[in-house]
Amino acid sequence: MNKVLEVKDLSFAYNKNLILENISCSVNKGEFVALVGENGQGKTTFMRLIIGQLKSKTGSICYGPNEKVGYVPQLSAAISNNFPITVKEILALNLPSRKIFPSKEEEDLIDANLDLVGLKDKKHSLYSDLSGGQKQKVMLAKALIAEPSILLLDEPLIGLDDSSKKSFIDLLVHQSQIHNISIIMISHELEDIEDKIDRTFKIQGGRLEEC
Protein backbone atom coordinates (compact mmCIF):
# COMPACT_ATOMS: atom_id res chain seq x y z
CA MET A 1 0.00 0.00 0.00
CA ASN A 2 1.01 3.61 -0.54
CA LYS A 3 2.48 5.09 2.66
CA VAL A 4 1.58 8.70 3.38
CA LEU A 5 3.45 8.90 6.69
CA GLU A 6 6.39 7.00 8.15
CA VAL A 7 7.86 7.52 11.61
CA LYS A 8 11.22 5.93 12.48
CA ASP A 9 12.95 5.67 15.87
CA LEU A 10 11.29 8.80 17.21
CA SER A 11 12.09 9.84 20.78
CA PHE A 12 11.13 12.97 22.67
CA ALA A 13 11.82 14.36 26.13
CA TYR A 14 10.59 17.34 28.19
CA ASN A 15 13.38 18.70 30.38
CA LYS A 16 15.24 15.36 30.23
CA ASN A 17 12.03 13.50 31.13
CA LEU A 18 11.61 10.89 28.38
CA ILE A 19 8.04 10.94 27.02
CA LEU A 20 8.36 8.90 23.81
CA GLU A 21 11.05 6.33 23.07
CA ASN A 22 12.06 4.81 19.73
CA ILE A 23 8.62 4.99 18.15
CA SER A 24 8.25 3.61 14.63
CA CYS A 25 5.04 3.29 12.61
CA SER A 26 3.51 4.08 9.24
CA VAL A 27 0.10 5.07 7.90
CA ASN A 28 -1.20 4.16 4.46
CA LYS A 29 -3.29 6.15 2.01
CA GLY A 30 -6.94 6.29 3.06
CA GLU A 31 -6.40 4.48 6.38
CA PHE A 32 -8.32 5.35 9.54
CA VAL A 33 -6.02 4.82 12.55
CA ALA A 34 -7.04 5.20 16.19
CA LEU A 35 -4.36 6.33 18.66
CA VAL A 36 -5.13 5.20 22.20
CA GLY A 37 -3.51 5.11 25.64
CA GLU A 38 -4.05 6.39 29.15
CA ASN A 39 -3.79 10.09 29.96
CA GLY A 40 -0.23 11.38 30.19
CA GLN A 41 1.26 8.67 27.96
CA GLY A 42 2.27 11.09 25.18
CA LYS A 43 -0.52 10.79 22.59
CA THR A 44 -0.93 14.54 22.07
CA THR A 45 2.84 15.01 22.17
CA PHE A 46 3.19 12.43 19.40
CA MET A 47 0.56 14.23 17.32
CA ARG A 48 2.22 17.60 17.86
CA LEU A 49 5.50 16.10 16.67
CA ILE A 50 3.79 14.82 13.51
CA ILE A 51 2.35 18.24 12.64
CA GLY A 52 5.60 20.03 13.49
CA GLN A 53 4.50 21.95 16.59
CA LEU A 54 7.27 20.15 18.50
CA LYS A 55 10.70 19.11 17.29
CA SER A 56 12.54 15.93 18.21
CA LYS A 57 16.31 15.57 18.22
CA THR A 58 16.20 11.87 17.38
CA GLY A 59 14.31 9.87 14.79
CA SER A 60 12.50 10.98 11.67
CA ILE A 61 9.01 11.82 10.41
CA CYS A 62 8.61 11.45 6.66
CA TYR A 63 5.61 12.24 4.48
CA GLY A 64 4.86 10.95 1.02
CA PRO A 65 5.26 13.40 -1.89
CA ASN A 66 2.73 16.25 -1.97
CA GLU A 67 1.00 15.23 1.27
CA LYS A 68 -0.83 18.01 3.15
CA VAL A 69 -1.67 17.73 6.84
CA GLY A 70 -4.82 19.02 8.53
CA TYR A 71 -5.26 19.22 12.30
CA VAL A 72 -8.34 19.34 14.55
CA PRO A 73 -7.24 20.07 18.15
CA GLN A 74 -9.14 19.36 21.35
CA LEU A 75 -11.91 21.89 21.90
CA SER A 76 -10.18 23.11 25.06
CA ALA A 77 -7.10 23.96 22.98
CA ALA A 78 -8.88 25.34 19.92
CA ILE A 79 -10.28 28.89 20.22
CA SER A 80 -11.15 30.70 23.44
CA ASN A 81 -14.83 31.39 24.00
CA ASN A 82 -13.78 34.89 25.07
CA PHE A 83 -12.37 35.67 21.63
CA PRO A 84 -14.96 37.41 19.40
CA ILE A 85 -14.41 35.58 16.11
CA THR A 86 -17.04 34.43 13.62
CA VAL A 87 -17.29 31.05 11.94
CA LYS A 88 -16.40 32.62 8.59
CA GLU A 89 -13.29 34.25 10.04
CA ILE A 90 -12.12 30.94 11.49
CA LEU A 91 -12.28 29.20 8.11
CA ALA A 92 -10.62 32.19 6.42
CA LEU A 93 -7.57 31.60 8.64
CA ASN A 94 -6.86 28.41 6.67
CA LEU A 95 -7.26 29.89 3.19
CA PRO A 96 -3.97 30.15 1.26
CA SER A 97 -4.25 33.97 1.18
CA ARG A 98 -5.46 34.31 4.80
CA LYS A 99 -7.15 37.57 3.78
CA ILE A 100 -9.43 39.44 6.17
CA PHE A 101 -11.79 39.97 3.24
CA PRO A 102 -11.81 36.81 1.08
CA SER A 103 -12.27 36.97 -2.67
CA LYS A 104 -15.53 35.78 -4.26
CA GLU A 105 -13.87 32.46 -5.06
CA GLU A 106 -12.63 32.07 -1.48
CA GLU A 107 -16.04 33.08 -0.13
CA ASP A 108 -17.58 30.29 -2.21
CA LEU A 109 -15.01 27.86 -0.80
CA ILE A 110 -15.92 28.85 2.75
CA ASP A 111 -19.62 28.36 1.94
CA ALA A 112 -18.94 24.95 0.37
CA ASN A 113 -17.03 23.66 3.40
CA LEU A 114 -19.59 24.96 5.86
CA ASP A 115 -22.25 23.28 3.75
CA LEU A 116 -20.29 20.01 4.06
CA VAL A 117 -20.59 20.09 7.83
CA GLY A 118 -24.17 21.43 7.81
CA LEU A 119 -23.33 24.84 9.24
CA LYS A 120 -23.71 27.23 6.32
CA ASP A 121 -26.43 29.06 8.24
CA LYS A 122 -23.91 29.71 11.05
CA LYS A 123 -21.41 31.47 8.79
CA HIS A 124 -21.72 34.85 10.51
CA SER A 125 -22.34 33.49 14.02
CA LEU A 126 -19.81 33.91 16.80
CA TYR A 127 -17.87 30.75 17.52
CA SER A 128 -18.58 31.19 21.22
CA ASP A 129 -22.34 30.94 20.59
CA LEU A 130 -22.16 27.46 19.07
CA SER A 131 -22.73 24.11 20.78
CA GLY A 132 -19.82 21.73 21.37
CA GLY A 133 -20.76 19.60 18.39
CA GLN A 134 -21.05 22.63 16.13
CA LYS A 135 -17.66 23.92 17.29
CA GLN A 136 -16.01 20.61 16.41
CA LYS A 137 -17.62 20.68 12.96
CA VAL A 138 -16.31 24.22 12.43
CA MET A 139 -12.79 23.05 13.31
CA LEU A 140 -13.20 20.11 10.92
CA ALA A 141 -14.37 22.46 8.15
CA LYS A 142 -11.35 24.70 8.89
CA ALA A 143 -9.04 21.70 8.44
CA LEU A 144 -10.80 20.44 5.30
CA ILE A 145 -10.76 23.82 3.54
CA ALA A 146 -6.99 23.38 3.05
CA GLU A 147 -7.67 20.06 1.25
CA PRO A 148 -5.48 17.83 3.47
CA SER A 149 -4.48 14.31 2.46
CA ILE A 150 -3.73 13.45 6.12
CA LEU A 151 -6.08 14.53 8.90
CA LEU A 152 -5.13 14.40 12.58
CA LEU A 153 -7.74 14.78 15.31
CA ASP A 154 -7.06 15.07 19.05
CA GLU A 155 -9.99 13.74 21.13
CA PRO A 156 -12.68 15.32 18.89
CA LEU A 157 -15.52 13.48 20.68
CA ILE A 158 -14.88 14.84 24.18
CA GLY A 159 -17.90 16.66 25.56
CA LEU A 160 -20.25 15.66 22.73
CA ASP A 161 -23.57 13.92 23.27
CA ASP A 162 -24.28 10.63 21.49
CA SER A 163 -26.12 12.28 18.60
CA SER A 164 -23.32 14.79 18.00
CA LYS A 165 -20.70 12.03 18.18
CA LYS A 166 -22.47 9.96 15.54
CA SER A 167 -23.00 12.98 13.29
CA PHE A 168 -19.34 13.99 13.56
CA ILE A 169 -17.98 10.48 12.94
CA ASP A 170 -20.29 9.88 9.96
CA LEU A 171 -19.21 13.20 8.45
CA LEU A 172 -15.55 12.41 9.06
CA VAL A 173 -15.72 8.96 7.48
CA HIS A 174 -17.75 10.25 4.53
CA GLN A 175 -15.19 12.95 3.71
CA SER A 176 -12.33 10.50 4.18
CA GLN A 177 -13.86 8.05 1.72
CA ILE A 178 -14.69 10.70 -0.88
CA HIS A 179 -11.22 12.25 -0.86
CA ASN A 180 -9.20 9.18 0.24
CA ILE A 181 -7.93 11.04 3.30
CA SER A 182 -5.77 9.23 5.86
CA ILE A 183 -6.96 9.80 9.44
CA ILE A 184 -5.13 9.54 12.75
CA MET A 185 -7.50 10.13 15.65
CA ILE A 186 -6.79 10.16 19.37
CA SER A 187 -9.74 8.69 21.24
CA HIS A 188 -10.65 7.15 24.58
CA GLU A 189 -14.01 6.10 23.17
CA LEU A 190 -13.18 3.24 20.83
CA GLU A 191 -16.71 1.86 21.02
CA ASP A 192 -17.84 4.92 19.03
CA ILE A 193 -15.44 4.28 16.15
CA GLU A 194 -14.45 0.60 16.35
CA ASP A 195 -16.45 -0.32 13.24
CA LYS A 196 -14.83 2.52 11.26
CA ILE A 197 -11.11 2.13 12.01
CA ASP A 198 -8.55 0.02 10.12
CA ARG A 199 -5.89 -0.16 12.83
CA THR A 200 -5.23 0.87 16.43
CA PHE A 201 -1.94 2.19 17.80
CA LYS A 202 -1.43 2.23 21.58
CA ILE A 203 1.10 4.40 23.40
CA GLN A 204 2.11 3.12 26.81
CA GLY A 205 5.27 3.71 28.82
CA GLY A 206 6.66 5.87 26.02
CA ARG A 207 6.40 3.03 23.48
CA LEU A 208 3.99 2.51 20.61
CA GLU A 209 2.54 -0.82 19.59
CA GLU A 210 -0.14 -1.86 17.13
CA CYS A 211 -3.14 -3.54 18.75
Salt bridges, closest charged atoms under 4 A:
GLU6 OE2 - LYS3 NZ 3.38
GLU21 OE2 - ARG207 NH2 3.49
GLU31 OE1 - ARG199 NH2 2.81
GLU67 OE1 - LYS29 NZ 3.98
GLU107 OE2 - LYS88 NZ 3.28
GLU107 OE2 - LYS123 NZ 2.51
ASP108 OD2 - LYS104 NZ 2.92
ASP111 OD1 - LYS123 NZ 2.78
GLU155 OE2 - HIS188 NE2 3.10
ASP170 OD2 - LYS166 NZ 2.73
ASP170 OD1 - LYS196 NZ 3.98
GLU189 OE1 - LYS165 NZ 2.34
ASP192 OD2 - LYS165 NZ 3.71
GLU210 OE1 - ARG199 NH1 3.17
